[in-house]
Amino acid sequence: MKISVIMQVYLGEYPGARSNPKYKFIRAVNSFLLQKHPDKELIIASDGCEDTKRLYEGCFSSFSNIKFTYVARGNVPRMYEESNGKRYYRGVPRQVGRALADGEVTTYMDSDDILLPSAITHINHAWERAEPGLVWSYNRMAVQPRVGGQLGRRFQPASGGEVDLKLYGFPIDEKAHPCYYAPEGKMVAAPWLISHRSTAKSKWKDTCRVFDSEGKIVSGNSEDGEFVNGLLKESAGFNYNFPGYVVCHYVDGWDI
């Protein structure tokens, strides 16, 4: 089964941005190239980012299983940009990337994260065992570092000990730990833990949230929340558990 991975990329600054974005982009793409599953492709969707285009052309344009698309942003706000009580979210580049995907199943990764070598293999195995007619799947387990001795907010540690990322060739000192991201049968709006059939009807869009003077959400949704809601409306799905995705950056949490 061919698996398509879509990576939306903007290497500039934004509120809560990660450090060393160019290095981490290269690290992320290399983690895709190290995947054991043979039938795979990566679609890099540049969110109006010339740095992404230059790095792709200089480092990865020779790989037949890596595609690139440049999505001009124009006057559209950047991801997480805030103005007049609104926070903006970008989803269109992922939708443009989907148009280039050839895989039977599509999944996502962020440009500052890492895939462990068997991540796509386990997505493939999960779908091979899935009942016909299901449109989406949700991997309940990811890997994340401890921060100040504590695991990040919302997420509970799973059994299975810790992951030494240096054993996989990543020069990261912090030990990472498998964590559950949602109760059994549920999912959260984390695109890097979602996969779906190419026939899914839900579409990625640019969205915004409106906040009141106390910072509470009045209306609107994030781009990934809108996409997940669309998947939930069109079909049932299934969960599986495999700690193959390493969350290396979380706003107000950690940055490795």
C-alpha positions as CSV (number, residue, x, y, z in Angstrom):
1,M,0.0,0.0,0.0
2,K,1.4,3.4,-1.0
3,I,1.4,6.0,1.9
4,S,1.5,9.7,1.1
5,V,3.0,12.0,3.8
6,I,2.1,15.7,3.5
7,M,4.4,18.3,5.2
8,Q,3.2,21.9,5.3
9,V,6.2,24.1,5.8
10,Y,6.8,27.7,6.8
11,L,10.4,28.4,8.0
12,G,9.9,32.0,9.1
13,E,8.9,33.3,12.5
14,Y,5.5,33.1,14.1
15,P,4.2,33.3,17.6
16,G,5.6,30.3,19.6
17,A,7.9,29.3,16.7
18,R,10.5,26.6,17.1
19,S,14.3,27.3,17.0
20,N,16.6,26.3,14.1
21,P,13.8,25.8,11.6
22,K,16.0,25.0,8.6
23,Y,18.0,22.4,10.4
24,K,14.8,20.8,11.8
25,F,13.2,20.8,8.3
26,I,16.2,18.8,6.9
27,R,16.0,16.5,10.0
28,A,12.3,15.9,9.4
29,V,12.7,15.1,5.7
30,N,15.7,12.8,6.4
31,S,13.5,10.9,9.0
32,F,11.0,10.3,6.1
33,L,13.9,9.0,3.9
34,L,14.8,6.5,6.6
35,Q,11.4,4.9,6.6
36,K,11.5,1.1,6.2
37,H,8.2,0.9,4.2
38,P,9.2,1.0,0.5
39,D,6.0,2.4,-1.1
40,K,5.9,5.9,0.2
41,E,6.1,9.5,-0.9
42,L,6.5,12.9,0.8
43,I,4.8,16.0,-0.5
44,I,6.4,19.3,0.8
45,A,3.8,22.1,0.6
46,S,5.7,25.4,1.0
47,D,3.4,28.0,2.7
48,G,4.8,30.9,0.6
49,C,8.3,30.2,2.0
50,E,11.3,30.8,-0.3
51,D,13.7,29.2,2.2
52,T,11.7,25.9,1.9
53,K,12.0,26.1,-1.8
54,R,15.7,26.7,-1.8
55,L,16.4,23.9,0.7
56,Y,14.2,21.4,-1.3
57,E,16.1,22.3,-4.5
58,G,19.5,22.1,-2.9
59,C,18.9,18.9,-0.8
60,F,16.0,16.8,-1.9
61,S,14.9,17.5,-5.5
62,S,16.8,14.5,-6.8
63,F,14.6,12.1,-4.8
64,S,11.8,10.6,-6.9
65,N,9.6,10.0,-3.9
66,I,9.7,13.6,-2.7
67,K,7.4,16.1,-4.4
68,F,7.3,19.9,-3.9
69,T,4.6,22.5,-4.3
70,Y,4.9,26.3,-3.6
71,V,1.6,27.8,-2.3
72,A,1.7,31.6,-2.6
73,R,0.2,33.3,0.4
74,G,-0.3,36.8,-0.8
75,N,-2.0,38.9,2.0
76,V,-3.3,35.8,3.9
77,P,-2.2,35.9,7.5
78,R,0.5,33.5,8.7
79,M,-0.2,30.5,11.0
80,Y,-1.0,31.7,14.5
81,E,-0.9,35.4,13.5
82,E,-3.2,37.5,15.8
83,S,-5.0,40.7,15.0
84,N,-8.1,42.4,16.4
85,G,-9.0,39.5,18.7
86,K,-8.6,36.9,16.0
87,R,-6.0,34.1,15.6
88,Y,-5.4,32.7,12.1
89,Y,-4.6,29.2,11.0
90,R,-3.3,28.0,7.6
91,G,-4.8,24.8,6.1
92,V,-4.8,25.5,2.3
93,P,-1.2,24.3,1.7
94,R,-2.1,20.8,3.0
95,Q,-5.1,20.7,0.7
96,V,-2.8,21.7,-2.3
97,G,-0.4,18.9,-1.2
98,R,-3.3,16.4,-1.2
99,A,-3.9,17.1,-4.8
100,L,-0.4,15.8,-5.6
101,A,-0.7,12.7,-3.5
102,D,-0.8,9.3,-5.2
103,G,-1.1,7.1,-2.1
104,E,-4.1,5.0,-1.1
105,V,-3.7,6.5,2.4
106,T,-2.5,10.0,3.4
107,T,-0.9,11.1,6.6
108,Y,0.8,14.3,7.8
109,M,3.9,15.5,9.6
110,D,5.2,18.8,10.9
111,S,8.5,20.2,9.5
112,D,10.1,20.3,13.0
113,D,9.2,16.7,14.1
114,I,10.7,13.2,13.5
115,L,9.3,9.9,12.2
116,L,10.9,6.8,13.8
117,P,11.9,4.3,11.1
118,S,8.8,2.1,11.4
119,A,6.2,4.8,11.6
120,I,4.9,4.4,8.0
121,T,5.2,0.6,8.2
122,H,2.8,0.6,11.1
123,I,0.3,2.9,9.4
124,N,0.4,0.5,6.5
125,H,-0.2,-2.5,8.8
126,A,-3.1,-0.7,10.6
127,W,-4.8,-0.1,7.2
128,E,-4.2,-3.6,6.0
129,R,-6.2,-4.9,9.0
130,A,-8.9,-2.3,8.8
131,E,-12.5,-3.1,8.0
132,P,-13.6,-2.1,4.5
133,G,-15.4,1.2,4.3
134,L,-13.5,3.0,7.1
135,V,-12.1,6.4,6.0
136,W,-9.8,7.5,8.8
137,S,-7.5,6.1,11.4
138,Y,-6.0,7.7,14.5
139,N,-2.7,6.7,16.1
140,R,-3.3,7.3,19.8
141,M,0.3,7.1,20.8
142,A,3.2,9.5,20.0
143,V,6.6,10.1,21.6
144,Q,7.5,13.3,23.4
145,P,10.3,14.6,25.8
146,R,10.0,15.4,29.4
147,V,10.3,19.0,30.2
148,G,11.6,19.9,33.7
149,G,10.8,16.4,34.8
150,Q,7.2,16.7,33.7
151,L,5.4,15.4,30.6
152,G,3.6,18.0,28.5
153,R,0.1,19.2,29.2
154,R,-2.9,17.1,28.4
155,F,-1.0,13.9,27.6
156,Q,-0.6,10.9,29.9
157,P,2.5,8.6,29.8
158,A,2.1,5.2,28.4
159,S,3.9,2.0,29.4
160,G,6.9,1.0,27.5
161,G,9.7,3.1,29.0
162,E,11.7,5.7,27.2
163,V,13.1,6.2,23.7
164,D,16.7,7.1,23.2
165,L,16.6,9.1,20.0
166,K,20.4,8.9,19.6
167,L,20.0,5.2,18.9
168,Y,18.0,6.2,15.7
169,G,20.8,8.7,14.6
170,F,19.2,11.9,16.0
171,P,21.7,13.9,18.2
172,I,19.1,14.8,20.8
173,D,20.0,14.5,24.5
174,E,16.6,14.5,26.0
175,K,15.0,11.1,26.5
176,A,11.5,10.8,24.9
177,H,8.5,8.8,26.3
178,P,5.5,7.2,24.6
179,C,2.3,9.1,25.5
180,Y,-1.4,8.6,24.8
181,Y,-3.1,11.5,23.0
182,A,-6.8,10.5,23.4
183,P,-9.0,7.9,25.1
184,E,-9.8,4.7,23.2
185,G,-12.3,5.5,20.4
186,K,-11.5,9.2,20.4
187,M,-9.2,11.5,18.5
188,V,-7.8,15.0,18.9
189,A,-7.0,17.6,16.2
190,A,-3.4,16.5,15.7
191,P,-2.8,16.0,12.0
192,W,0.4,14.1,12.5
193,L,-1.5,11.3,14.3
194,I,-4.2,11.1,11.6
195,S,-4.3,9.1,8.4
196,H,-7.1,8.7,6.0
197,R,-8.0,7.2,2.6
198,S,-7.4,9.3,-0.4
199,T,-11.1,9.3,-1.0
200,A,-11.8,11.3,2.2
201,K,-14.1,14.3,1.4
202,S,-13.0,16.5,4.3
203,K,-10.9,19.4,3.1
204,W,-8.2,21.6,4.6
205,K,-9.1,25.3,4.8
206,D,-7.8,28.5,6.3
207,T,-9.7,29.3,9.5
208,C,-9.6,31.7,12.4
209,R,-10.8,31.9,16.0
210,V,-12.3,34.9,17.6
211,F,-11.4,35.7,21.3
212,D,-13.0,38.0,23.8
213,S,-11.2,40.5,26.0
214,E,-10.4,37.7,28.5
215,G,-8.9,35.4,25.9
216,K,-11.8,33.0,25.8
217,I,-12.8,31.5,22.4
218,V,-16.0,33.2,21.1
219,S,-16.3,31.4,17.8
220,G,-14.3,29.6,15.1
221,N,-11.9,26.7,15.0
222,S,-8.4,25.8,14.1
223,E,-7.6,24.4,10.7
224,D,-7.0,20.9,12.0
225,G,-10.1,21.0,14.2
226,E,-12.2,21.8,11.1
227,F,-10.6,19.0,9.1
228,V,-11.0,16.4,11.9
229,N,-14.7,17.4,12.4
230,G,-15.2,16.8,8.7
231,L,-13.7,13.3,8.9
232,L,-15.8,12.4,11.9
233,K,-19.0,13.5,10.0
234,E,-18.3,11.4,6.9
235,S,-17.3,8.1,8.4
236,A,-16.4,5.9,11.3
237,G,-12.7,5.3,11.9
238,F,-10.4,3.2,14.0
239,N,-7.6,3.6,16.5
240,Y,-4.2,1.9,16.7
241,N,-1.3,2.4,19.1
242,F,2.3,2.7,17.9
243,P,4.9,5.3,19.2
244,G,6.4,6.1,15.8
245,Y,5.9,9.9,15.7
246,V,8.2,12.2,17.8
247,V,6.7,15.5,18.7
248,C,9.8,17.7,18.9
249,H,8.1,21.1,19.3
250,Y,5.0,22.1,21.2
251,V,4.1,25.7,21.7
252,D,4.6,26.8,25.3
253,G,5.9,23.3,26.0
254,W,9.2,22.1,24.5
255,D,11.6,22.5,21.6
256,I,14.2,19.9,20.8
